[in-house]
Structures are given as structure tokens and as C-alpha cells.
Amino acid sequence: MGKKEQKQKDQLQKQNNSCKKQEELLKTLGDFTSKENWDQFFTIRGGDDSFEWYAEWPQLRDILKTHLLSSSPPPESSDGSGGDTPHVAPEEVQILVPGCGNSKLSEHLYDWGFRNITNVDFSKVVISNMLRRNVRERPEMKWRVMDMTSMQFVDESFDAILDKGGLDALMEPKLGPRLGNEYLSEVRRVLKVGGKFICLTLAESHVLELLFPKFRFGWKLSLHAIPQNPSRNHRPQLQTFMVIAEKDNSTVVSQMSSFIDQSSIEYSGNQAREFFKAVERENEVRTEYSLGSDIFHSLEDLKLGSKGNLEELNPGRRVQLTLGEPGLSRFSYKAVLLDAQKDSGPFTYHCGVFLVPKTRAREWLFSSEEGQWLVVESSKAARLVMILLDSSNSNGSMDDIQKDLSPLVKQLAPGDCNNGAQIPFMAASDGIKQRSIVHKATSNLTGPIIVDDVIYEKVDDDLSRRIPFNDVMFRRLIFQRSSKSKRKGNQRRVESHATESFTSRSKLKVDHNYLASSYHNGIISGLMLISSYLERVSSAGGTVKAIVIGLGAGLLPKFLHKCLPFLEIEVVELDPVVLDVARDYFSFEEDKHLKVHITDGIKFVREIANFEAGDVSTPNCSDKNDTVNGSFSSGTSTEVHADGRSSNKMDILIIDVDSSDLSSGLTCPASDFVEDSFLLTVKSSLSEQGLFVINLVSRSSAVKDKVFSRLQTVFSNIFSLQLEEDLNEVIFALKDSPVEENQFSEACDALARLLELENPEWSQSIIDGTKLIKRLR
């Protein structure tokens, strides 16, 4: 073989080896929080092959130098006061670089004079490589194998903490915020007063939702955009942002300072828009705090002194707060902390907890400030933490909730309770006068299921006027699936109201003329948006095709079937056990206008879209594991394609399914149902007059904003109905031809004419709901 041929062979071998190395590297990046993956990553790359996340040294040099030199308290002057300038010599600045990896950032800083740098990483491989690489040229630099979420440093050890993608790596959306929360708590602990946490991040919404509140009280925040690498301007890059949090002794909440020229990063598109929306939202919250508004504080806020010293009782103090965080507790809770009024003793307890069940949370005694003080007085507690349970807590027993709350409320106890005394839990009765369990079942998909009949001590005045019985009985469907379930795209909704349905005690038959669920009523209220189309079809004797994904007890589709008989309704349910329960215990029946498909909801909609696109010969949403009761109905949306196929486009699509993966921040629906790809599929499957409805439940404003943003990129007309008494928000998306807000009154009248109920008065809650519908701008 000649030299030329040998050289070509060597080059080819080198390319093959490089490709194999790249493939091996990619395999290690499946989970950024895995120590084993990172050890393998750094082993493959070797000790001299540096890897830079986000921005590089030329873009960081000047801004880092400026902030690092001002990240330490000014030296005292001879008279004991602080000096005029905060700047110090580089070698005096104590810098921590958590999650250092094999970046050259620390080396560049060292060569610029910052000699007191401590680098930590939980990968022993990379720390060994970096120590070997720097031990001679940079002998003063320190390297430690350490978990950045649990660092072995004493409090207030560093003047600056420099994070280059570390927080982003911990905030894997599928894993939730637990690791990120633990890490930022460590940052707060080991940073000196006057020191700076410098965080380089891509600023995704779920990261900012944790980062901004964590540094709200006692911190000054400034925001910067890192210039893009000019050598890579041939294609748009993700923008790197720098968030700088300076530790302060004050508990004053100040606005975040932005040093970003928005026009300079417009090409970052949606990333930049989401960032500025998050900044605007956070500054609005900070304004509310600074104005002293009665808003909900976080536990972190209170521990930082946002409402005074929690260690001490402050007679008459009343604070609304949220307890629990995704990843750190099973549930989140709305709470009110009340320190008993002056001269209201003697007290039996220094601190107590009072649980208010959801069925009673709206009563005057528990919802008004005056009523709450009466509860404090009767509890004989110097400090009472009142927990107002809601639909997000309905998946746990009282024992589960108490166990979940115990470590949280201990952090709210005054100093007198730190002697190990137990904090008593008290509770209002659940308002149930009588309860009998009708049926218990367990499903491999949904978990334990309970059907019970209950009589409440008190029902809504509106209902009691319409029901001619002293005791109104409700039948409830309760899902008790463990929150640890990870079944993707779970099409079961843990009913927020336990799926109540009115039953006559004498006949014990479910009455499908009544909906107890306020959000179910809200869904029907939204049909006002296409009421003119519905009325036109109905008057012509036609039919409208409606798809409901998520059966539950079958109450919503059954009610739709009775009150709007021109609908051709198809229900998609994943769990056949749920269908059996609906049939056997909630009088759910199918007929030629109401059919159920036991299959996956996303697959069902996609097969309709594929049929419309001509990708399949006929729409058949079943496979060998599916049970389909009835076939597709074409409704009035039937069109004829050029090839002779009829159209099966939907006029109404309702998504009413819960999420089994609560780490996404969504309680309902499962996150798969709001992904861009599915939303596009929905749009292509809807008729021109089509209406898309989502029951949305989330405590996270950032998560909800992300859902709204995705919807707005696909649908030009979005409306919302926010239910005051619940977490549910019903979202309506129209494909085309929306009704204008000045036409709502006329559209509402049209809907009222369409509703066919045996008791017309029961339609009033639906009509009232139309007044709450607002367009999302």
C-alpha cells in the first residue's frame, strides 16, 4: 500500500473513531442529573478536551470581571465605616464554581488574577482530570468532588458563586424542581452578605419560576444578555442570559433591574419572548409585595422575614400563604397563618393546624377574615395555621395530608414550639351527614376506585330550592391512584368534585339533567362561542360531531346528550374498568348518538387527522387491544374529498383528562395533550367552525402561560373561563369565525334556546357561566 493510500485509510479510520465517539457521547446525555452519565461523558472526552456550555470566555470576560470585583463587602475604613468603593483585588475574592465540568472558565479567571477559586463537581472523573491539568500551572486553584445540592462548606464561605448551566442541568422537566430547589438553598447558605450569585442560563420558564422567587426577599436581582459568538452568526443560537442575585441584609422587595436591549435579541424568537414575559410577571408580583397587598406568600418568603420574625408571636398577624412545592411535597396547599389577638388567652397550644375540607372552604366561617378569627379563638391556639383544602388535594386521605403537612407546618411554629412538642391537627367536619360505600374496584391503569353515596349537611341554596327533598343524595366517583404513577398520557381524571351527581333517594337513579361539577357547567357555557352555528345546524335537522376524551362517570357526555340532542357524541376512554363503573353505577348508556371508544385519546385524534390528510384508507381508531362500541359518525361536518372519501372532521373536541406525572406542573390535562404537535393535529382535525376545549388545572402561572403560548401559536382565537371557587380554568380555542365579545349576549340567548332540560331552571348556572368567559389577548 502506498503512502497516499495509507494516509487516506488513516483519515477514514480517524473519522470513524470520531463518529463512534460522538455516538457514545450522545448516549451519556440522556439525564443531566446522573453522576454515572457524567462520569462516562468525561471519560470519553478525556482530560484535555474541554466542553463549554452556553457562552465562551470572550463573551463573558468583561462582564464577569466587573461583577466579580464588586462581589465582596467593601473593606472598613479607619473610622470603622464601610469604604467608598466596593471593589477589591481579584486575589481576595472567594469564588465557588459549582458543577464546573471541564470548562476552561475557571482557568481563564485564574489567569486574570482570581486565584481563590474552588471548583466542585460530583463527577470524580472530571475533578481528577481537571486537577491533573492544572496542578502545576495553577497550583492555588482548588478542586473538590462534591454534590452541589448538598455542599460541605460552612455558612457564608464565598464572595461569589458562578454557575454556568448548572441550575439548568438540575432542572430536568421530567424530574421536577426538587434538585434545583436544594441547590439554590445551598447557594443562599454559603454566599456571604454582599456576595453575588452569577447564574448563566437559557432562562426556560420552569427555571425562572424557581429562580426568581427564591431570590425575592433580601436580594437584589439584575438581568443581562450575553453577546452571541460572532463566529456562529450563520444560524440563530439560543440566547444565554445572566441573572445576578446580590445578597442583602434587607427584607425589602425591589424590582429586578434589566440591562438588556430587547431589540438586540429579537432573533431569539420565542425564547426571548418567554423570558421577558417571566420578568414582567415577576416584577408585577414584587410590586404587589412592596405595596403591602394581601397576596399569598411562600414559606420561603416568610422564613426570610417578609412578614416579620416567625419565631415570635405577633398578636393579630394574619398572612395568606402557599405551602408545599412540586417535588418536595405530595401536594400544595392554600393556608392562612393567624397569631391570636392580643389578650385572647389562655392558650392550650402554642401552635395548631386546622384543616378545612373543600366542601366547606367557601363558608363564611372559613373564607372571611372575621370568621377565621372566631376559629382561632375557639381553637385555643396562640398561632393557628388554617389549611383550606381544594380540588388539588382530593387524591389523598386525611392521614396522607397530615403526614405531608407535618414537616411544612413545623417550619411555621413559633420558637416556643421548638422543644419537640407535637403540633395538634384539628379539622372541621367534612360536611357529610351520611355516607355509604356502594362499590370498590381496582384497575391496573387507574388504581383504586370508590363509588359512594353521600348526603351533605348543607347544599347550595340554589339547589335546595329546586329539589323537593329534605336530604339530597349525591353519588360520587373517587379515584385514589397513587401520585407516584407515571403512566404516560393517562386519560383518567381524579375528579375535583368527586364527580357528584344528584340522585333521588326514592328511585336511586342518577339524574342526568343536573351537573354538580362547576367546571362541567363551564364547558357547556363555552358552547356559546359557536351557538349560532349550533342553532343553524339544529334548526336544519342536522347533527354536530363532538368528541370527549375522558369518560369519568359519564356525566358530561350524558348531560350533553340529553340537553343538546342534535350532537353525535363519541367518548374516548383508556380504561375499560372506568366504562364498566359508569355503566353499572351512574346509569351511563350508549346509543346510536353516543358511543364509547376504549383506546388512547391522542391516537384517536391523530387517526382522524391522518384520514383527513389521506394517509389512511378509513378512520379506524381501534387495534387488536381496543374495544370500540359503534363506529365513526360523520356528523354535519361531512365533506367529500377530491378522491371521493368523506370527511370526519370534529366540530367539538373536549379534553378532560388528568395528568399522572405531577412533576410537569399540570394536574390536568396530561402534558401530551398540550404539546405543539398534538395541538397542530387538533387544528387539522377540526371543522372550520370547530371548538377545542381543555379543562386546565395548574397552580403554576408559568406552566399555564406556556400552555396559553402554545395554544396561541396554533389558534388565533383563545377564550378562558376562570372558576372562582376552583383551580379549574376552562380554555376554548376556535379555529375560525369567533363570536365577538359585543355579541356575547345574543350568543348566550342562542345557547339558552338550544338547551333542552326537563327542569329549565337548571340551565341558569350554564347561562351565568357565559358571563365569565373572557378573550385571552
N, C-alpha and C positions, 0 to 999 in steps of 0.2 A: 504494500500500500504506500502511495506517495505521500509527501508531506502535506500537499493540498487536501488530499482525501482524508488524512488523519486529522487535520485541523477542522475540517467540516464535521467529521464524526465527533470530535471533542466538543464542538459548539452545540451540536444536536443533543449530545448527552447532557451538557450543561443546561440546555433549555428544558429537557425532560425532567432533570432533577429539580429545576426551579419550579416547574408546573406542579410536580408532586409535593414540593414544599408548600406552595400556595394552597393546594388542596388540603394538606394536613393542617395548616394554619386556620383555614376557614372552619374546619371541623371543631376547633377548640373554642370558637367564639359563639357557641350556642347559648351559653349562660354566663353573663359578665360577673355574676356573683360567686362563681365556682372557683375555689382555690386550685382544685385539680386541673381545671381547664387552663388557668393562667400559668400554672407550672409547666404544663405541656406546651403552651404557646411560647413561653420564654426559652424553653429547652430547644424548640425547633428553630427559633430565630437566632439563638446564640448570644454571646455576651457583647459583641461589638455592633450588632445590627439594631440600632435604635429605632423606636417606633414612636411617632409624635401624634397624639390625639389632638384634633382641632388645630388651633393656631400654632405657628412656629416662632422661633426666637426673634427674627427681625420685626415681626408684627407686635410682639409683646414687650420688647426691650424697654422702650421709653416709658410706657405707662406703668410697668411693673416697678421700675426704678423709682419713679415719683412716689408711688403709694407705699412701697416698702420702706423708704426713708422717712416717711411720716407715720409709720405704724407703731411707734412706741411713744409713751408719755414723755413730754419734754423734761430734760433734766432740771432739777431745782436750782434756782439762783441763790446767791449768798444770803438773801433775806428769807429763804425758805419758801418763796413762792415759785410758781412754775416759770420757766424761761419764756422768752418772747417767741421763739421758733420751735416747732415740734420736730425738726429734722435732727437726725442722729447719724453717726458714722455707720457705714454699711456693716462693718465687722461687729457692731454692737447689737444688731437686730437679730433676735432669735426667731428663726424661720422653721416652720414644720411643713413638710410636703407629704401629705397622706396619699396612698395609692400611687407612689412615684413611678412604678413600672421601670422601663429602661429609657425613659425620656432624657434628653440632654438638658432639660430646663435647669435643673439644679446645678449642673456643671457650668452652664453659662453664667448663672447668678454668682457662683463661687468665683469664677474668673473676673467678675466685675467688682469683687471685693466683699461680697456677702459670705463670710466664712463660717458663720454659725448656723449651719443648715442641718436639720435632722430629717432624713428620708425614711418613710415606713411603707411596707407593703406586706401583705400576708403570704406572698409567694417567696419561699425560701430560695428558689432557683434564681429569681431576678435579683434579690438582695445580694446573694453570693456573687453573681455576675457583676453587679454594679460596684460592689466593694473591691473586687479584683481589678476592675477597670480604673478605679480612682484612688486606690490606696497610696500610690506614690505621688501622683501629680496633685492630688487634693487631699492631703492627709488629715485635715481638720474636719472634713465632712463626715457625718455620722449616718450609719445605715442600720435599721432595725427591722427584724421580722415581727410584724405586729398587725393585728386586726384593727382597722381604722374605726370600727364600730365599738370597740372596747379597748381603748389605749391605756397603756401603763405609764401615764405621766401624772404628776401632781397637778392640782388646780392652778390655773393661770401661769402656765410654763412658757408660753410663746407670745412674741410680739406680732407675729403674722402667721397665718395658715394659708398656704397656696394650693388650691385644688384645681387640677387640670383634667376635668372629665370624671373625677372620682365619684361625685354625687350622682351624675347621670348614669354611671355604670351600676350603682346600687339600686337605682330606681327602675328596675325592670317592671313594666306594667303588670305582667302576669303574677309577680311576686308581691305586689303592693308596696306601701311606703315604709314598712317596718324597719328595714335596714337603713334607709335614708334618714328616718327619724332618729334612730340610735346614733348614727354618725354625726348628725347636726347637734345632738345633745352633747356629744363629746367635744365637738368644736367649741361650743359655748362654754364648756367647762374649762378647757385647757388654754383658752385665749385670755390674755391679760386685759384689764380695763385700759381702753385706749388703743388696743390692738385691732388688727383688721383680718377678716376672713375674706380672701380674694378667690372667688369661685368662677372658673371658666366653664361655661355651659352652653348647650344648644337651646336651653330655655324652653323645653317642652312644657305643655300646660300642667301635666301631673307633677313635674319637678317644681315649677314655680308655686303651685298650690301648697306645697310643703315648705319651700324655701322662704317665701315672703312672710307668712305668719310666724314662722319660727324666729324671725329676727324683727319682730314688730315693736315690742316694748324693750327699751333700754339699748336700742341700736339705731345707728344712722345708716341708711342704705343709699348707695349711688349706683347708677347703671351706665354701662359703657358698651359700645360695639367695637370689636376688634377688626381692624382693616383686613380686607381679603388679601391673599397672596397674589400679587400681580402676575406671577408666572403661570397662574392657573385660571386666567380670566377667559379661557376659551369656552368654559362651560360654567354655569352658575353653581356656586357652592352653598352648603348650609352655613348660615351666619353664626359665628361664635360671639357670644355675649359675655361680658364680665360684670358680675354682681359683687359689689364690695360692701361688706357689713362691718361697721366700726362699733366696737363695744363701748357703751357709755354707762355711767352710774345712774343716769336719769331714767324714770319710767314714762317720760313724755313720749307720745306717739307723734312722729313727724312724717311729712310727706317724703316719698322717695325722690331723690334728685336724679334726673336723667340728663346725660351728656351725649345723647345720641341724636344725630342728624337723620331724621326719618327718611328724608329724600335720598340719602346716600345708600340706603339698604333696601330700597323698594324692590329690587330684583330678587330679594329673598322670598318674595311672594307670601304664601300662606304662613310660613314660619314667623316672619316679621309681624304680620297682622295679628296672629295669636299672641305674640309677645306683648305688643302694645295694648291689646285688649286686657291681658292679665295685669299689666301695670296700671291701667286706668281703673280696673275693678279693685285692685288692692289699695290704691290711693283713695278711692271712694270709701272703703272700709276705714282707712286711717282717719279720714275726715270725720266720719261718724264717731269714732272713738274720741277724737280731740274735742268734738262738740258736746261730749258727755251724753250722747244718745243712749237710750235704753236698748242696747243691742246684745246679742249673745256673745259672750266672751268664751275663749277656750281655757282649758285647765292650765295650759302653759302661760297664758296671759295673766291669770290670777296668781300663779306662783311667782311671777315676776313683779307682782305688786300693782297691777293695773287698777285694782280696787282696794288698795291698802294692804296692810300686813295680814295675811290669812292666819298667822299663828295666834293673833289676838282677836278676841271677840269685839265687835264694833256694833253696839246696840242700834237696831233699826236699819242695818245694812241689808240691802236686797240686790242680788246680782243674778241675772239670767246667764246661763252658760250651756255649752255642749260638753258632754263627757264621752270619752271613747274615740278611738281613731281606727280607721281600716288597717288591719294588720297587727294592731296592738290589743284590740278587744274584739269580742264577738259582735257587739252591737254599738251603735251610737245612741246617745240619749239627750233629750232636752231636759234641763234641770233649772231649778231656782234655789240659790243659796240664801237663807234668811237667818240673820242673827236677831234673836229675840229682842223686843222693845225694852227700853230702859225700865227698871223697877217691875218687871213682869215675872220674876221668880216666885218661889224657889223652883229649882230645876231638878228633875230626876236624872237627866242625861246631859253631858257636855255637848254631845253631838248625836244626831239621829238621822235616819233616812226614811222618807215617806214615799211609798210607791203609789202612783195614781194610775189605775188601768185605763186603757184607751177609751173604753166605753163611758168613762166619767170625766175625762180630761177637759171637756168643754163646759162642765158645770161651773156655775159662778164661784162656788167654794174653792175650786182649784185653779180656775183660769184668771180670776181677778186678784189684784194686789190685796184688796181688803179681805177677801175670803182666805187668801193664803196666810195672812197674819192671824186669823182665827185658828187655822190649823196649827200654826206654830204654838199658839197659846195652849191648845188642848194637848199637844204632844209632850209638853213638859221638857222640851229640849232647848238648851241655850243656843245651839245652832242646828237648824233643820235644813237638810238637803232634800228638796221635793223633786222627785223624778216623774215627769209626765210622759208616760208610755204612749207610743203611737204605732202605726202600722208596720214600721221597720222592726219593731220588737216582737211582732206577733208569732214569730217562728220559735220562740223559746218559752219554756215554763218559768214560773216564778223562781224556782230553785236555780235554773240556768242564769236568769237575770241577776239574782242576788250574788251568785258566785262571780259573775262578770263584773258587777259593780263594786264589789268589796275593795279591791286594790285601788280603784279610782277614788272612792269617797274617803278612803283613809288619807289621801293627799289633801283633802279639803277640811280635815278635822283641825280644830284649834290646838294650841300647844298643850293644853291640859289633858288632851286625849292621847298623848304620845307615851303614856305609861303602860300601854298594852291592853287597855280596856276595850272590850268589844263594842262596836258601834251597832246599836239595835236597828233592825229593819221593821218598819211599820207599814201598813198598807190600808188604803180604802178598799171596801168590798168591791168586787168586780161588777157589781150592779146586776148580777144574775140571781133571780129569785128561785128559779128551779132549772135543773139541768139533768138530762138523761142521755146516755150514750146509745146511739142507735146502731152503729156499725164501726168495726175496726178492720183495717186491711193494711197489708204491706206490699208495696210494689218495688221491684228491682230497679225501676227507673226513678220513681218519685219518693220512695221511702214510706214511712208510716202515714196512714190516712185515717182520720176520725170523722165520723158523721155524728152530730149530736143535735138534740132539740133543746132549746132554752127559752125561758120566759124571763124577760128583763124586769127589774124593779120599776123602771121608768122608760117609756119610749117617747119619741118626738111627739110634741103636741099635735103637729100636722097629721101624723099617722093615727094617733089615738082618736082624733075627731072622725076619721074615715072608717075605722074598724069597729064594728058593733060588739066587741068582746071586752070583758074586763081585763083578761090576760091574753096578750098577743104572743103566739108561739113562733119562734124562728127556727129554721133548720140551717145548720152551718156545716160547711166542709172545711176541715182544717188539715193542712199539710205540715207534718213535723219532721221534714227531712233535715238531716244534719247539715249545718252550714259548711262542712268540710267537703261536701260533694263537689266534684269537678266535672260533671257531665257537660260536655260542650253543647251549646245551643239548646239547653233544657227548655222544653216547652210546657213547663208547669209553673203556674203562678201560685206562690204562697199567698192566699187571698188576704188582702189587707184588712178586710172586714169579716174574715172567716166565711165569706160567701153566704151572707144571710139571705134567706128567702121566707116570705110570710106564708104561714100555713094556718088553716082553720083547725081549731082543736077538735071540732066535731068530726070532720072528714079526714084530717091529717093528710091533706093533699096539697102539694106545692102550688101556690097561686102564681102563675107566670104573667099576671097583669101588673105585678109590683116588683120593683128593683130596690133592694135595700142599699146597694152599693152606690155611693155618690159619684164615683168615677165612671161606673157603668152608665148612669144617667147622663154624665158629662159627654161620654162618647156619642150618645144618641143626640144630645144637644148640638154637637158638631155637624150633624147631617143637615142643619140649617144652611150650611155653606153650599150645598148642592140641591137645596129644596126645590128650586124652580125646575131643575132637570128631573128630579124625582116626581114632582107633581105632573109634569108634562108626560112622562112615561106612564104613570099610573092612570091618568085620565084617558090615555090612548089604549089602555088594556095591555100594556107591555110589562116586561119584567126587568129587574135590575139585578146584576150579579154581585153578590157580596161574599167575601172570604174572611173568615175569622180564624186566626191562628192562636190556639189555646182554648180548650173547651171548659176547664174548671168543672163546675156543677152544671154547666149548660144553660145558666140563667140568662146570659146576654143574648146568645143566638135564639133561645126560645122566646124571649121578650121581643126581639126584632121580628121574629116570625109571626107573632100574634099582632103586634101593633103596626107593622108595615107588611101586609100580606103579599105585596107585589114583588118582594125580594126573593131571589133564588139564592139561598144561603148554603155555603159549603164551609164546614168547620174542619180544621186540621189539628189533630191531637197526636202526640207522640206515644202516649201511654195508654194501652188498651184497658188497663185496670181503672183508669180515671173515667173512661167511657162507660164501663160497667157500673161504676158508682153513680154516675149521673143518671143512667137509665133506671137503676134499681131504687134509688133513694131521693131523686129530685125530679121524677116524672118527666125525664127527658125522652122524647120520642122523635124519630126521624120519619120523614115522608118525602114525597116527590119534590118538595120545595126546600127541604132541609136535610142535608146529607153530611156524614162524617167520614173523613179520611184518616186512617191511622198511619201516619207517615211523618217525615221530617218537614217542617214548615218551609225552611229555606229551599230545600229541594223541590217542594211543591211549586213555589213561585217561580223558581228557575226553569222548571219544565214548561210552565206556561209561556215564559219569555222565549225559551228555545223553540217552542211551537210557533210563536208569532214570527220568529226570525226564520222559520223554515228549516230548523236544524233537526226536527223530528217529524215523523210522518203523522203521528197523532198524539195528543197530550195524554199521557197515562202516568199519573203520579204514584203508581204503586210498583213495588218489586216483589220478589218472592217472599219477603218478610212482612209486607204491608197488607192490611185489610182495608179495602175500600168499599164503603156502603153506598152504592149508587155511582153514577158516572158524572163526568163534567157536564155542566149545563152552560149553554151559550149565552143566556140572557138577552137583553136588548142590545148588548154591545156587539152582537154578531155582525161581522163584516165578511166579505168574501175577498180573499187574496187573488192576485192575478192567476195563480195556478189552480184556483178552484177551492182551496182549503177555506173553511170557515174560521173566524176569529174567536178566541176565547178570552178576550181581554176582560179584566175586572173593572167594575165600577166603584167598588168599595173594598179596601183591604184594611183590616183591623189587626194590629199586633198586640196581644195581651198575654205575654209570657214572661216568666221571671228569669232572673239570672242565677245560676248555681255557683258562679265564680264571683264572689263579692269583692275580690281584690281589684276588679275593674272600676269600682266606684259606682256601678249601676246595680240597683236592686231589680229594676225592670226597665226595658226588656234585657234579654241576653245580648251581650255586646255584638254578637254576629249579626243581629238584626238592624244595627245602625252603622255597619261598615259601608264604605263608599261603594264597593262592588254590589252589595245587596240593594242599596238604595237605587242604584242605576238600573238594576234588574226590575225593581218595583216600578220605576217610571215607565220602562218599556212594556210592562205588563198591564198598565192601567189604560182605560179608555180615555178619550180626550176630556171627558167630564169627570174623570176619576178622582177619588178622595182616598188618601192614605192616612191612617190613624194609628198613633202609637201611645200606649199608656207608659209614661216616663216617670220613674221613681229614682231619685238620687239626692243625697244630701250635698253633693259636691257641685258648687257653681261652675267650677272649671270643667267638670265632666259634662254637665248639662250644656255649657257653652260650646263644647266640642261637638256634641250631638247636633245642636242648632246649626253650627257652622257647616257640618257635613250635609245637613238637610238643605241648607240654603244654596249650596253649590250645585244641587241636583234639581231642587224645586224652587220656583221663583215666588211662590205664594205660601207662606207659612203662618198658621194661626195657633194660638195657645189658649187653653182653659186651665187656670190655676185654681185648685180647690183649697179654700182657706183652712178647712178642717183636716186636711190630709197632706201627705207628701206627694201624692199623685198629681202629675201635670199631664193633661191630655194634649197631644200635639197633632195638628191637622195640616197636611200638605196637599196642595191642589196642583194638578198637572197644568190646568189651563182654565181660563174664563172664571176668575174668582168673583164672588159677590163682594161689592164694595161695602165699607162699613156704614155708609149712609143708607144702604139698602137692607141692613140687618133687620129692621122692624118688619118690613114686607116679607123677607125670607123667613123670619120667625113665624109669622102668620101662616105662611105656606106649610111649614113643618107642622104646626098645630092642626091644620086641616087634614094632613096626611095620617096623623096618629089615630089608630083605631083601638081604643081601650074600653073594656066593659065599664070601668069607672073613669070617666073623662077627667075627674079632678086629679087623678094620679099623674096626669101628664104635666101638671103645673111645675113640678121640680125640673122637668126637662126644659120647659119653656124658660123658667128662671135661669137655668144654666147658660142659655144662649147669651144672656146679658154679660156673662163673664168672659166671653171669647174676645181675644184681642189679637190684632195682627202683629207678628214679630217683624220689626224693622231691621 
